Amino acid sequence: MATDLFALESTIYHILTGNSPYMELPRDEVERLYEEKNFPDASGLPCGDVIMKCWLCEIDLAQQVSDLIRARSAAD
């Protein structure tokens, strides 16, 4: 499940930025950065905090992602 949520947030990052995380780097370098928990800056993105929570494995269910995104959308 954690891998799926990580991929989900990487996809959301891609949708919001138009680029895959670290797309300019070779795959082995990207994997090393992720293993070190060194992720792209998402702080300026809508729901950037949700993206980071998934990347850091702080969210357990896709429903939590949905709930957080909906709560952010309702607040805007």
N, CA, C and O atoms as a DFTB+ gen file, in Angstrom:
304 C
 N C O
     1  1       0.817      -1.194       0.000
     2  2       0.000       0.000       0.000
     3  2       0.863       1.261       0.000
     4  3       0.556       2.221      -0.707
     5  1       1.929       1.265       0.780
     6  2       2.795       2.444       0.844
     7  2       3.382       2.765      -0.525
     8  3       3.497       3.934      -0.893
     9  1       3.749       1.740      -1.275
    10  2       4.293       1.955      -2.617
    11  2       3.246       2.570      -3.529
    12  3       3.559       3.454      -4.327
    13  1       2.010       2.114      -3.419
    14  2       0.922       2.668      -4.231
    15  2       0.662       4.124      -3.877
    16  3       0.459       4.948      -4.769
    17  1       0.665       4.453      -2.598
    18  2       0.442       5.837      -2.181
    19  2       1.596       6.731      -2.614
    20  3       1.387       7.879      -3.008
    21  1       2.813       6.203      -2.541
    22  2       3.982       6.947      -3.003
    23  2       3.823       7.250      -4.489
    24  3       4.065       8.376      -4.924
    25  1       3.421       6.260      -5.259
    26  2       3.223       6.439      -6.705
    27  2       2.068       7.406      -6.981
    28  3       2.139       8.209      -7.910
    29  1       1.012       7.329      -6.181
    30  2      -0.116       8.234      -6.341
    31  2       0.341       9.678      -6.185
    32  3       0.006      10.526      -7.012
    33  1       1.086       9.958      -5.157
    34  2       1.538      11.331      -4.930
    35  2       2.555      11.768      -5.964
    36  3       2.602      12.948      -6.310
    37  1       3.365      10.863      -6.465
    38  2       4.268      11.217      -7.559
    39  2       3.466      11.581      -8.804
    40  3       3.849      12.475      -9.559
    41  1       2.351      10.882      -9.013
    42  2       1.475      11.186     -10.148
    43  2       0.797      12.540      -9.950
    44  3       0.707      13.327     -10.892
    45  1       0.326      12.818      -8.753
    46  2      -0.287      14.114      -8.469
    47  2       0.743      15.227      -8.647
    48  3       0.427      16.282      -9.197
    49  1       1.970      14.998      -8.187
    50  2       3.049      15.967      -8.383
    51  2       3.232      16.231      -9.877
    52  3       3.356      17.381     -10.300
    53  1       3.248      15.173     -10.663
    54  2       3.415      15.300     -12.116
    55  2       2.268      16.105     -12.727
    56  3       2.503      16.972     -13.569
    57  1       1.053      15.830     -12.318
    58  2      -0.109      16.561     -12.841
    59  2       0.003      18.048     -12.494
    60  3      -0.274      18.899     -13.340
    61  1       0.397      18.362     -11.286
    62  2       0.462      19.755     -10.845
    63  2       1.631      20.531     -11.445
    64  3       1.530      21.740     -11.657
    65  1       2.735      19.847     -11.717
    66  2       3.937      20.538     -12.209
    67  2       4.199      20.328     -13.696
    68  3       4.917      21.108     -14.321
    69  1       3.615      19.275     -14.259
    70  2       3.906      18.947     -15.654
    71  2       5.176      18.143     -15.821
    72  3       5.580      17.841     -16.944
    73  1       5.811      17.793     -14.712
    74  2       7.066      17.033     -14.741
    75  2       7.053      15.932     -13.691
    76  3       6.458      16.076     -12.623
    77  1       7.710      14.847     -14.011
    78  2       7.916      13.808     -13.007
    79  2       8.930      14.321     -11.989
    80  3       9.799      15.122     -12.333
    81  1       8.828      13.870     -10.740
    82  2       9.828      14.279      -9.750
    83  2      11.234      13.903     -10.220
    84  3      11.486      12.756     -10.590
    85  1      12.129      14.857     -10.203
    86  2      13.531      14.642     -10.574
    87  2      13.692      14.089     -11.997
    88  3      14.605      13.302     -12.246
    89  1      12.829      14.483     -12.923
    90  2      12.866      13.908     -14.271
    91  2      14.193      14.136     -14.981
    92  3      14.527      13.400     -15.909
    93  1      14.954      15.139     -14.563
    94  2      16.221      15.443     -15.219
    95  2      17.368      14.540     -14.756
    96  3      18.460      14.573     -15.324
    97  1      17.114      13.741     -13.730
    98  2      18.165      12.890     -13.172
    99  2      18.028      11.447     -13.645
   100  3      16.928      10.993     -13.962
   101  1      19.160      10.723     -13.692
   102  2      19.085       9.289     -14.022
   103  2      18.318       8.522     -12.941
   104  3      18.293       8.921     -11.776
   105  1      17.704       7.434     -13.344
   106  2      16.854       6.642     -12.450
   107  2      17.567       6.224     -11.165
   108  3      16.977       6.285     -10.086
   109  1      18.828       5.799     -11.267
   110  2      19.540       5.355     -10.069
   111  2      19.750       6.505      -9.086
   112  3      19.737       6.295      -7.873
   113  1      19.942       7.708      -9.598
   114  2      20.087       8.875      -8.733
   115  2      18.754       9.213      -8.052
   116  3      18.732       9.563      -6.872
   117  1      17.662       9.110      -8.784
   118  2      16.333       9.353      -8.216
   119  2      16.055       8.347      -7.099
   120  3      15.575       8.722      -6.029
   121  1      16.351       7.088      -7.343
   122  2      16.134       6.062      -6.325
   123  2      16.963       6.347      -5.073
   124  3      16.487       6.163      -3.953
   125  1      18.205       6.797      -5.266
   126  2      19.061       7.120      -4.122
   127  2      18.463       8.278      -3.326
   128  3      18.424       8.229      -2.097
   129  1      18.001       9.313      -4.014
   130  2      17.397      10.463      -3.335
   131  2      16.158      10.043      -2.546
   132  3      15.968      10.468      -1.406
   133  1      15.322       9.211      -3.153
   134  2      14.124       8.746      -2.455
   135  2      14.480       7.905      -1.234
   136  3      13.855       8.039      -0.182
   137  1      15.471       7.047      -1.369
   138  2      15.891       6.230      -0.225
   139  2      16.372       7.112       0.928
   140  3      16.189       6.773       2.097
   141  1      16.985       8.243       0.589
   142  2      17.464       9.193       1.599
   143  2      16.351      10.127       2.076
   144  3      16.584      11.021       2.890
   145  1      15.136       9.908       1.559
   146  2      13.974      10.757       1.874
   147  2      14.223      12.205       1.478
   148  3      13.803      13.140       2.160
   149  1      14.915      12.363       0.361
   150  2      15.203      13.667      -0.212
   151  2      14.278      13.844      -1.411
   152  3      14.578      13.383      -2.512
   153  1      13.155      14.512      -1.189
   154  2      12.118      14.642      -2.203
   155  2      12.108      16.044      -2.791
   156  3      12.615      16.979      -2.171
   157  1      11.536      16.202      -3.984
   158  2      11.411      17.540      -4.563
   159  2      10.581      18.439      -3.645
   160  3       9.740      17.961      -2.883
   161  1      10.827      19.728      -3.728
   162  2      10.060      20.682      -2.929
   163  2       8.637      20.746      -3.464
   164  3       8.421      21.082      -4.628
   165  1       7.688      20.431      -2.631
   166  2       6.274      20.489      -3.010
   167  2       5.537      21.564      -2.223
   168  3       4.314      21.671      -2.308
   169  1       6.274      22.355      -1.462
   170  2       5.644      23.313      -0.554
   171  2       4.809      24.372      -1.264
   172  3       3.836      24.865      -0.691
   173  1       5.156      24.727      -2.471
   174  2       4.400      25.747      -3.192
   175  2       3.251      25.201      -4.013
   176  3       2.548      25.958      -4.682
   177  1       3.056      23.899      -3.969
   178  2       2.005      23.266      -4.764
   179  2       0.712      23.142      -3.968
   180  3       0.737      22.991      -2.747
   181  1      -0.427      23.206      -4.676
   182  2      -1.674      22.893      -3.977
   183  2      -1.568      21.477      -3.401
   184  3      -1.190      20.545      -4.111
   185  1      -1.887      21.323      -2.168
   186  2      -1.806      20.023      -1.482
   187  2      -0.371      19.493      -1.397
   188  3      -0.152      18.285      -1.297
   189  1       0.588      20.396      -1.436
   190  2       1.987      19.978      -1.316
   191  2       2.261      19.239      -0.026
   192  3       3.094      18.334       0.016
   193  1       1.554      19.626       1.037
   194  2       1.738      18.931       2.316
   195  2       1.239      17.494       2.240
   196  3       1.807      16.604       2.872
   197  1       0.176      17.263       1.468
   198  2      -0.346      15.905       1.301
   199  2       0.653      15.066       0.505
   200  3       0.897      13.904       0.830
   201  1       1.217      15.654      -0.523
   202  2       2.233      14.960      -1.316
   203  2       3.380      14.523      -0.411
   204  3       3.806      13.369      -0.456
   205  1       3.878      15.446       0.412
   206  2       4.999      15.118       1.290
   207  2       4.627      14.045       2.310
   208  3       5.441      13.173       2.615
   209  1       3.411      14.099       2.837
   210  2       2.994      13.079       3.813
   211  2       3.011      11.692       3.183
   212  3       3.406      10.722       3.830
   213  1       2.590      11.591       1.934
   214  2       2.620      10.285       1.260
   215  2       4.054       9.858       0.991
   216  3       4.417       8.706       1.225
   217  1       4.862      10.778       0.502
   218  2       6.252      10.431       0.235
   219  2       6.972       9.989       1.504
   220  3       7.875       9.155       1.446
   221  1       6.581      10.539       2.644
   222  2       7.209      10.179       3.916
   223  2       6.490       9.020       4.617
   224  3       6.814       8.688       5.758
   225  1       5.522       8.410       3.940
   226  2       4.763       7.266       4.462
   227  2       4.014       7.617       5.751
   228  3       3.918       6.796       6.663
   229  1       3.491       8.830       5.818
   230  2       2.717       9.268       6.975
   231  2       1.216       9.084       6.757
   232  3       0.421       9.348       7.658
   233  1       0.832       8.637       5.577
   234  2      -0.567       8.373       5.255
   235  2      -0.677       6.907       4.889
   236  3       0.154       6.375       4.153
   237  1      -1.710       6.259       5.407
   238  2      -1.855       4.819       5.221
   239  2      -2.856       4.405       4.152
   240  3      -2.761       3.310       3.598
   241  1      -3.815       5.277       3.859
   242  2      -4.904       4.891       2.956
   243  2      -5.158       5.961       1.907
   244  3      -5.006       7.154       2.171
   245  1      -5.548       5.524       0.713
   246  2      -5.904       6.466      -0.341
   247  2      -7.083       7.332       0.088
   248  3      -7.187       8.484      -0.335
   249  1      -7.968       6.797       0.916
   250  2      -9.103       7.582       1.402
   251  2      -8.626       8.792       2.201
   252  3      -9.237       9.859       2.136
   253  1      -7.542       8.633       2.950
   254  2      -6.989       9.759       3.701
   255  2      -6.492      10.841       2.746
   256  3      -6.676      12.031       3.001
   257  1      -5.872      10.432       1.660
   258  2      -5.406      11.387       0.649
   259  2      -6.602      12.151       0.102
   260  3      -6.582      13.380       0.028
   261  1      -7.628      11.430      -0.275
   262  2      -8.839      12.044      -0.811
   263  2      -9.455      13.019       0.194
   264  3      -9.827      14.135      -0.169
   265  1      -9.562      12.600       1.446
   266  2     -10.152      13.449       2.481
   267  2      -9.343      14.737       2.675
   268  3      -9.915      15.820       2.801
   269  1      -8.032      14.616       2.697
   270  2      -7.182      15.796       2.878
   271  2      -7.286      16.750       1.696
   272  3      -7.352      17.965       1.882
   273  1      -7.300      16.210       0.484
   274  2      -7.415      17.053      -0.705
   275  2      -8.776      17.739      -0.739
   276  3      -8.864      18.924      -1.061
   277  1      -9.824      17.015      -0.414
   278  2     -11.151      17.623      -0.379
   279  2     -11.249      18.708       0.685
   280  3     -11.871      19.746       0.460
   281  1     -10.646      18.477       1.823
   282  2     -10.661      19.481       2.891
   283  2      -9.926      20.750       2.435
   284  3     -10.369      21.861       2.725
   285  1      -8.826      20.588       1.734
   286  2      -8.074      21.754       1.221
   287  2      -8.906      22.492       0.180
   288  3      -8.941      23.722       0.162
   289  1      -9.573      21.739      -0.684
   290  2     -10.393      22.351      -1.730
   291  2     -11.568      23.114      -1.127
   292  3     -11.919      24.192      -1.607
   293  1     -12.169      22.572      -0.093
   294  2     -13.307      23.230       0.562
   295  2     -12.860      24.521       1.259
   296  3     -13.621      25.484       1.344
   297  1     -11.633      24.527       1.750
   298  2     -11.114      25.698       2.459
   299  2     -10.786      26.830       1.497
   300  3     -10.768      27.996       1.891
   301  1     -10.528      26.495       0.241
   302  2     -10.169      27.532      -0.758
   303  2     -11.365      28.200      -1.243
   304  3     -11.275      29.096      -2.082
